[in-house]
Amino acid sequence: MRWAVRIGSLAAVLVLWQLLTASDTRAWLRFDQLPTVVEVVERFAVQIGAAEFYHDLGASLGRIMAGFLLAAVLGVALGVVIARSRWLGDLLRPPLEVVRPIPAIALVPIAILLFPTDEQGIVFITFVAAFFPILVSTRHAVRALPTIWEDAVRTMGASTPQVLFRVVLPGTLPGVFGGLSVGMGVAWICVISAEMISGQFGVGYRTWQAYTIVDYPGVIVGMVTIGALGYLTSAAVELLGRRVTRWLPREALR
Amino acid sequence: MSLHVRSLTVGYGRATVLSDFSLDVGSGEFVVVAGPSGCGKSTLLRAVAGLVPFAGSITVAGQAVRGSSRDRALVFQDDGLLPWRTAARNVELPLALQGVPRAQRRARAREWLDRVGLAGFEDHLPRELSGGMRQRVQLARTLAQQPSVVLMDEPFGALDAQTRASMQALVTEVLSGTTTLFVTHDVDEAVLLGDRVVVLGTGEVERRRDAILAAVKA
């Protein structure tokens, strides 16, 4: 019954969209400018058969993966280092804190100047976007770690690297995955924006290009594709997070 | 292995928690330190474990204590287990840190869990075990580690009376002959378990078991 309501609600929105656009309604909002649901679906059917569509998908996914993985590795490593070492914290935090409030997308001009190819610049923007949420949540998770676990393994004779790999990294995983989820979301926002500004292919570029050549059904197809990719990658992070944090008390899992 | 604490002074910031405290624990002796909360019992254990800086001297088998070591195992009141490791993998941990091969440490963990009455619970996560069972796992882990000295910090403080009684019996059994320093605020527990009881008060009170027995009966 609840599912019927949910599906019905979604269907109602689509029907309303179709009615408003097909009838060229103009009630302050200019629905006559937008493509109809039918046009979008037809356009989607064409796109799915085209090699270019998959090439764009692959390009955007590749950029996300490269930037996100780089951000995950460096964000976790630096987050742990900053939280555990006062000296390295003092050394590394000031420059990071200065750059952190700048939205990654505002770095596009720098990225274009700095990197020899557009591709590298886009990956850089994606990396910066995902890096800070991962860094900050890792730092908080390390700080919040109960000291009792470290005390326990120290009195078992653990060395500092052993404390790091046996206690700190596994113990901070729940917090780290919070950062990875946020990071993945921001990474998509930025990869799409960066592609719209400086790409030559990719889902973001294709969506913006469709707009410039007045292919409005193509714009909606691009938007839906971006949404689906974002959803799938976030779900993958979520799923992985649940797998590695099964030990958490049930109420914490929601 | 005998344990000697000489003129131990420990402070956190400006507060001095322990001052000029001395204690001897003979090889294989089970000594209980009793006292009200805040008297510095836990601090004493943490100093012996090498987890806090101190002034004075602590020696185990003639060796001065400098930092933590697998030689002095600490059993906590609760939550001393790593929650992402199963019971068996928690017991294996001290062996893994020593580089004992996997198959060998698996077998040893199984034996120790069996010894504390937890056969069949090897693959349970700590959150799937009761408080008493978790303390049994900690005990098994400590036994697997085979330290010279076992330090126990109110290990049964969070347990109900029945579970506590069975854990006390178990500890007496498995730790007999092991040099043990046990801390509790419960005088009955101190008298029951200790070969000798040391009372740690606001000053540096150190009395014999008889004195406490008299106090309990009065």
Interface residues (C-beta under 8 A of the other chain):
Chain A: P146 I148 W149 D151 A152 V153 R154 T155 M156 G157 A158 Q162 R166 V167 P170 G171 L173 T245 R246 W247 L248 P249 R250
Chain B: R46 A49 G50 L51 S68 S69 R70 D71 R72 A73 L74 F76 D79 G80 L81 L82 P83 W84 R85 L93 P94 A96 L97 Q98 L125 P126 R127 R141 Q145 L151
